[in-house]
C-alpha cells in the first residue's frame, strides 16, 4: 500500500488536515526546542562552578561546551537521515527523554568522566530534538501557516539559551549545581508531557533511512545553498554575541556577572526578530528580500560592537541592534529548507545538513574572528571580515533556486 505523502495533509489528529493549525502541537514543539537550546546556555552559565567543583582545565572546559556543536557539525546530516526512520514525533519524544536522563545523571555524578558522559547525553538529546522538530512543525500546520511556523522555529535557540543563561546562575545560587541540573530535568519532563499530550506519535509518516533520501538532500541546490548560508550566519552571530561578554570584561572593565547579564539580554533580543521574520514570510515577503535585509543590518551594526574605542553604551546598543536584525536570517532559512523538503524521505537529512552547517560555523567562526583580531588588531579588521561573510549570505539568498521541490515533496 502506498505511503501518503505528509505534505498533502497531516493526520487528522494534528488538526491540519481538518482545516486548522494545531497551535497546541506548535507550542509543544517550540517548547521542546527551547529545552534543547537551554542545554547550551545552561552549560555556559554553569561552567565557572563546574570548573571549580570538577577541576576542569581550560581545554576540557572548551570541549565540554563544544560537544553539542561538534556532534551536529560532524554528523548532522547522517543523524537526521537515520532518525527519520523513527518518525519525527517519536524522535522528539526520545530526544527529550535522553535530555531528562542526562540532566539527572549530571546531578548525580561526582567525577569528571561522569560529567562529560552526561554532557554527551545532553548533546545527543538536543541534536535529536532540533533535527526532528522543524519538519514536524511543517506538518501540524495548514498550508496558510506553514511558512509562519517554520520561521518561528528559529526563535528556539535565543529563547532557550538566553533564558538558561539568565536563570541557571540563580538556580545554582539557591540549590547548587546538582539542584539546578535536576530542575532542568523537571522542566524537560514537563515539556515531554506536553509533547506526548499534543503531538500524536502516529504522524507524520515514517520514512525508511534510504540512501535515496540522503542523496536527495545532498543533491538539492536549495538545501546546499541554505546550508552554506546557515554556516556563515552562525559563524558571524556566535563570533559577535558569544565573544561579547569576554570583550566587555577585557576592554571595558565590566564585571563578569554584569557582562554575563548583558550577553544574555543580547542573545534574547534575537528571538523577537525571528518571530518578525516568520510573520513577514507568512505575509508573503520573499526569502530573497528578508535574508539580505537581515544581512545588511548585521553589516552596519557590527562595526559598533567590535570597536574597542567606542563608549560602553554604544557598543551594547550596537550589539542589541545586531542581534535583533540578525534574527530575520534564520527564520527565513528554516522556512526555505522546510518548503523544499517537508513530507519527503529527504526531510531529516535536509534539516540535519543545515544543522551540520550551523555547527561548523559555530565551531570555526569565533576562532577565526579572534585570529584576525590577534593578527591585524581588534575592531576594523574583524568587522570587515564579518561584513564579507554577511555579503556572502545575502548573495546566497539571491541565488536560491526558485520553485525547487525535492522529488517526493507535495507543494504546500
C-alpha positions as CSV (number, residue, x, y, z in Angstrom):
1,X,0.0,0.0,0.0
2,X,1.5,3.4,-1.0
3,X,2.5,5.8,1.7
4,X,0.6,9.0,1.7
5,X,3.0,12.0,1.4
6,X,2.8,14.1,4.5
7,X,2.9,17.4,2.6
8,X,-0.6,16.8,1.2
9,X,-2.2,16.8,4.6
10,X,-1.3,15.9,8.1
11,X,-3.1,13.1,10.0
12,X,-6.4,14.1,11.4
13,X,-5.1,14.3,15.0
14,X,-2.8,17.2,14.2
15,X,-5.7,19.4,13.1
16,X,-4.0,20.4,9.9
17,X,-6.0,18.1,7.6
18,X,-9.2,19.2,9.3
19,X,-8.5,22.8,8.2
20,X,-6.9,24.3,11.3
21,X,-3.4,24.5,12.6
22,X,-2.7,22.6,15.8
23,X,-1.3,25.5,17.8
24,X,-1.0,23.3,20.9
25,X,1.3,21.0,18.9
26,X,3.2,24.0,17.7
27,X,3.6,25.2,21.3
28,X,4.8,21.8,22.5
29,X,7.4,21.5,19.7
30,X,8.6,25.1,20.3
31,X,8.9,24.2,24.0
32,X,11.0,21.1,23.1
33,X,13.3,23.3,21.1
34,X,13.7,25.8,23.9
35,X,14.5,23.0,26.4
36,X,17.1,21.6,23.9
37,X,18.7,25.0,23.5
38,X,18.8,25.5,27.2
39,X,21.4,22.8,27.4
40,X,23.8,25.3,25.6
41,X,23.1,28.4,27.6
42,X,22.9,26.5,30.9
43,X,26.2,24.8,30.4
44,X,27.9,28.1,29.6
45,X,26.4,29.8,32.7
46,X,27.4,26.8,35.0
47,X,30.9,26.5,33.7
48,X,32.7,28.5,36.4
49,X,31.1,26.3,39.1
50,X,31.9,23.1,37.2
51,X,35.5,24.2,36.7
52,X,35.8,24.7,40.5
53,X,34.0,21.5,41.5
54,X,35.5,19.1,39.0
55,X,38.8,20.8,38.3
56,X,38.2,21.3,34.6
57,X,41.2,22.7,32.7
58,X,40.6,25.4,30.1
59,X,40.9,22.8,27.3
60,X,38.5,20.4,29.0
61,X,36.0,23.3,29.6
62,X,36.2,24.2,25.9
63,X,35.4,20.6,24.9
64,X,32.6,20.5,27.5
65,X,31.0,23.5,25.8
66,X,31.6,22.5,22.2
67,X,30.3,18.9,22.5
68,X,26.9,19.9,21.1
69,X,28.3,21.9,18.2
70,X,30.8,19.1,17.4
71,X,28.0,16.4,17.3
72,X,25.9,18.5,14.8
73,X,29.0,19.6,12.8
74,X,30.3,16.1,12.3
75,X,27.2,14.0,11.8
76,X,24.1,16.3,11.5
77,X,23.0,15.0,8.1
78,X,23.7,11.4,9.0
79,X,21.8,11.6,12.3
80,X,18.9,13.4,10.7
81,X,18.7,10.8,8.0
82,X,18.9,7.8,10.4
83,X,16.5,9.5,12.8
84,X,13.8,9.8,10.2
85,X,13.2,6.1,10.4
86,X,11.9,6.6,13.9
87,X,9.3,9.2,12.7
88,X,9.9,12.8,13.8
89,X,7.3,12.8,16.6
90,X,8.9,9.7,18.2
91,X,12.4,11.2,17.7
92,X,11.4,14.4,19.5
93,X,10.0,12.4,22.4
94,X,13.1,10.2,22.6
95,X,15.3,13.3,22.5
96,X,13.5,14.8,25.4
97,X,13.8,11.5,27.4
98,X,17.5,11.5,26.7
99,X,17.8,15.1,28.0
100,X,15.9,14.2,31.2
101,X,18.1,11.2,31.9
102,X,21.3,13.2,31.1
103,X,20.3,16.0,33.4
104,X,19.5,13.6,36.2
105,X,22.9,11.9,35.7
106,X,24.6,15.2,35.7
107,X,23.2,16.0,39.1
108,X,24.4,12.6,40.5
109,X,27.9,12.2,39.1
110,X,30.9,13.0,41.2
111,X,33.7,12.5,38.6
112,X,34.9,14.3,35.5
113,X,34.3,11.3,33.2
114,X,30.8,11.0,34.5
115,X,30.2,14.7,33.9
116,X,31.5,14.5,30.4
117,X,29.4,11.4,29.7
118,X,26.3,13.3,30.9
119,X,27.2,16.2,28.6
120,X,27.4,13.9,25.7
121,X,23.9,12.6,26.6
122,X,22.6,16.2,26.6
123,X,24.1,16.8,23.2
124,X,22.6,13.7,21.7
125,X,19.1,14.6,23.1
126,X,19.5,18.2,21.8
127,X,20.5,17.1,18.3
128,X,17.6,14.6,18.1
129,X,15.1,17.3,19.0
130,X,16.4,20.0,16.7
131,X,16.7,17.6,13.7
132,X,13.1,16.3,14.0
133,X,11.0,19.3,15.2
134,X,11.3,21.7,12.2
135,X,9.8,19.2,9.7
136,X,7.2,18.1,12.2
137,X,6.1,21.8,12.7
138,X,5.5,22.0,9.0
139,X,3.1,19.1,9.1
140,X,0.9,20.2,12.0
141,X,0.1,23.5,10.3
142,X,-2.2,24.3,7.5
143,X,-0.7,25.4,4.2
144,X,-1.5,29.1,5.1
145,X,0.5,28.9,8.3
146,X,3.4,26.7,7.3
147,X,5.9,29.4,6.5
148,X,4.9,31.2,9.7
149,X,5.5,28.2,12.0
150,X,8.7,27.1,10.1
151,X,10.1,30.6,10.5
152,X,9.1,30.8,14.2
153,X,11.3,27.8,14.9
154,X,14.4,29.9,14.6
155,X,13.5,31.5,17.9
156,X,14.2,28.3,19.9
157,X,17.9,29.0,20.2
158,X,17.9,32.6,21.5
159,X,15.0,31.9,23.8
160,X,16.3,28.7,25.3
161,X,20.0,29.6,25.5
162,X,19.2,33.2,26.7
163,X,16.7,32.1,29.4
164,X,19.1,29.5,30.6
165,X,22.0,32.0,30.8
166,X,19.8,34.2,33.0
167,X,18.2,31.6,35.2
168,X,20.8,28.9,35.7
169,X,23.1,31.1,37.8
170,X,20.2,32.0,40.1
171,X,19.3,28.3,40.4
172,X,22.9,27.4,41.2
173,X,23.0,30.1,43.8
174,X,19.9,28.7,45.6
175,X,20.2,25.0,45.2
176,X,23.7,24.4,43.8
177,X,24.7,22.7,40.6
178,X,23.1,19.3,41.3
179,X,19.8,21.1,42.2
180,X,19.9,23.2,39.0
181,X,20.5,20.1,36.9
182,X,17.5,18.4,38.5
183,X,15.3,21.5,37.9
184,X,16.4,21.3,34.2
185,X,15.3,17.7,34.2
186,X,11.9,18.6,35.7
187,X,11.3,21.3,33.0
188,X,12.3,18.9,30.3
189,X,10.0,16.3,31.7
190,X,7.1,18.8,31.7
191,X,7.7,19.7,28.1
192,X,7.9,16.0,27.3
193,X,4.4,15.6,28.8
194,X,3.1,18.4,26.7
195,X,4.6,16.8,23.5
196,X,3.0,13.4,24.4
197,X,-0.3,15.1,25.0
198,X,-0.4,17.4,22.0
199,X,1.8,15.9,19.3
200,X,0.5,12.5,18.1
201,X,3.1,9.8,17.9
202,X,1.4,8.3,14.9
203,X,2.1,11.1,12.5
204,X,3.6,12.2,10.3
205,X,4.5,9.1,8.4
206,X,7.9,7.5,8.9
207,X,10.3,7.2,6.0
208,X,13.0,4.5,5.9
209,X,16.5,5.8,6.0
210,X,17.2,5.0,2.4
211,X,20.3,6.1,0.5
212,X,18.0,7.9,-1.9
213,X,16.7,10.1,0.9
214,X,20.2,11.1,1.9
215,X,21.2,11.8,-1.7
216,X,18.1,13.8,-2.3
217,X,19.2,16.3,0.3
218,X,22.8,16.3,-0.9
219,X,21.8,16.9,-4.5
220,X,19.3,19.7,-3.7
221,X,20.7,23.1,-4.7
222,X,18.4,24.9,-2.3
223,X,19.4,22.7,0.7
224,X,23.1,23.1,-0.2
225,X,22.9,26.9,-0.5
226,X,20.9,27.2,2.7
227,X,23.4,25.0,4.5
228,X,26.3,27.3,3.4
229,X,24.3,30.4,4.3
230,X,23.5,29.0,7.7
231,X,27.1,28.1,8.4
232,X,28.2,31.6,7.5
233,X,25.4,33.2,9.6
234,X,26.2,31.0,12.6
235,X,29.9,31.9,12.4
236,X,29.1,35.6,12.4
237,X,26.4,35.5,15.1
238,X,28.4,33.4,17.6
239,X,31.6,35.3,17.0
240,X,29.9,38.6,17.9
241,X,27.4,37.6,20.6
242,X,29.3,34.7,22.1
243,X,32.5,36.7,22.5
244,X,30.8,39.9,23.7
245,X,30.9,39.2,27.4
246,X,34.6,38.5,27.4
247,X,35.3,41.5,25.3
248,X,33.3,43.8,27.7
249,X,35.3,42.4,30.6
250,X,38.7,42.9,28.9
251,X,38.0,46.2,27.1
252,X,35.6,48.0,29.4
253,X,36.3,46.6,32.8
254,X,32.8,45.3,33.2
255,X,32.3,42.7,36.0
256,X,31.9,39.1,34.9
257,X,28.3,39.0,36.3
258,X,27.3,42.2,34.6
259,X,28.9,41.0,31.3
260,X,27.0,37.7,31.5
261,X,23.7,39.5,32.1
262,X,24.3,41.8,29.1
263,X,25.3,38.8,27.0
264,X,22.1,37.0,27.9
265,X,19.9,40.0,27.1
266,X,21.7,40.4,23.7
267,X,21.0,36.8,23.0
268,X,17.3,37.1,23.9
269,X,16.6,40.0,21.6
270,X,17.3,37.8,18.6
271,X,14.0,35.9,19.3
272,X,11.5,38.8,18.5
273,X,13.2,39.3,15.1
274,X,12.8,35.5,14.4
275,X,9.1,35.9,15.0
276,X,9.1,39.1,12.9
277,X,10.8,37.2,10.1
278,X,8.3,34.4,10.3
279,X,5.4,36.9,10.2
280,X,6.9,38.7,7.1
281,X,7.2,35.3,5.4
282,X,3.6,34.5,6.3
283,X,2.5,37.8,4.7
284,X,4.3,36.8,1.5
285,X,7.7,38.5,1.8
286,X,10.2,36.6,-0.3
287,X,13.3,35.0,1.2
288,X,15.4,36.9,-1.3
289,X,14.3,40.2,0.5
290,X,14.1,39.1,4.1
291,X,17.6,37.5,4.2
292,X,19.5,40.4,2.6
293,X,17.7,42.8,4.9
294,X,19.0,41.0,7.9
295,X,22.5,40.7,6.5
296,X,22.6,44.4,5.7
297,X,21.6,45.2,9.3
298,X,24.3,42.9,10.6
299,X,26.9,44.5,8.3
300,X,26.0,48.0,9.6
301,X,25.8,47.3,13.3
302,X,28.8,45.0,13.7
303,X,31.2,48.0,13.5
304,X,29.8,49.4,16.7
305,X,30.0,46.1,18.6
306,X,33.7,45.3,17.9
307,X,35.3,48.8,18.1
308,X,37.0,48.9,21.5
309,X,37.4,52.6,21.3
310,X,33.7,53.3,21.4
311,X,31.8,54.0,24.7
312,X,30.3,51.1,26.5
313,X,26.7,52.3,25.9
314,X,27.3,52.5,22.1
315,X,28.8,49.0,22.0
316,X,26.0,47.4,24.0
317,X,23.3,49.3,21.9
318,X,25.1,48.1,18.7
319,X,25.1,44.5,20.0
320,X,21.4,44.7,20.8
321,X,20.7,46.0,17.3
322,X,23.0,43.4,15.7
323,X,21.3,40.5,17.5
324,X,17.8,41.8,16.7
325,X,18.2,42.4,13.0
326,X,20.2,39.1,12.6
327,X,17.0,37.2,13.7
328,X,15.5,37.7,10.3
329,X,18.0,35.4,8.7
330,X,17.5,32.0,10.5
331,X,13.7,32.4,10.3
332,X,13.9,32.7,6.5
333,X,16.5,29.9,6.1
334,X,14.5,27.5,8.2
335,X,11.3,28.3,6.3
336,X,13.2,27.8,3.0
337,X,14.6,24.3,3.8
338,X,11.2,23.2,5.2
339,X,9.4,24.2,2.0
340,X,11.6,22.1,-0.3
341,X,12.0,19.0,1.9
342,X,8.9,18.6,4.2
343,X,7.0,15.4,3.5
344,X,9.8,13.6,1.8
345,X,12.3,10.9,2.6
346,X,14.9,13.6,2.4
347,X,13.4,15.8,5.2
348,X,15.5,14.5,8.0
349,X,18.7,14.6,6.1
350,X,18.0,18.2,4.8
351,X,17.4,19.5,8.3
352,X,20.4,17.6,9.5
353,X,22.6,19.0,6.8
354,X,21.5,22.6,7.6
355,X,22.2,21.9,11.3
356,X,25.6,20.5,10.4
357,X,26.4,23.7,8.5
358,X,25.4,25.7,11.6
359,X,27.5,23.5,13.8
360,X,30.6,24.0,11.6
361,X,30.0,27.8,11.6
362,X,29.7,27.8,15.4
363,X,33.0,25.9,15.7
364,X,35.0,27.9,13.2
365,X,33.6,31.4,13.4
366,X,34.8,32.6,16.9
367,X,38.4,31.3,16.5
368,X,38.6,32.9,13.0
369,X,37.5,36.3,14.3
370,X,39.9,36.0,17.3
371,X,42.7,35.1,14.9
372,X,42.1,38.1,12.7
373,X,42.0,40.3,15.8
374,X,45.3,38.9,17.0
375,X,47.0,39.2,13.7
376,X,45.6,42.5,12.4
377,X,44.3,44.2,15.5
378,X,40.8,44.2,17.1
379,X,37.9,46.2,15.6
380,X,38.1,47.2,12.0
381,X,39.7,44.1,10.5
382,X,37.3,41.8,12.4
383,X,34.3,43.9,11.3
384,X,35.4,43.9,7.7
385,X,35.7,40.1,7.8
386,X,32.2,39.8,9.2
387,X,30.8,42.2,6.6
388,X,32.2,40.0,3.9
389,X,30.5,36.9,5.4
390,X,27.2,38.8,5.6
391,X,27.6,39.7,2.0
392,X,28.1,36.1,1.1
393,X,24.9,35.1,2.9
394,X,22.9,37.8,1.1
395,X,24.4,36.6,-2.2
396,X,23.4,33.1,-1.4
397,X,19.8,34.2,-0.8
398,X,19.6,36.0,-4.1
399,X,20.9,32.9,-5.9
400,X,18.4,30.5,-4.3
401,X,16.6,28.4,-6.9
402,X,13.0,29.3,-7.5
403,X,10.3,26.8,-7.0
404,X,12.5,23.8,-6.3
405,X,11.0,20.7,-4.7
406,X,13.0,17.6,-3.7
407,X,11.4,14.7,-5.5
408,X,8.5,13.4,-3.4
409,X,7.6,16.7,-1.9
410,X,4.0,17.8,-2.4
411,X,3.7,21.6,-2.8
412,X,2.2,23.2,0.3
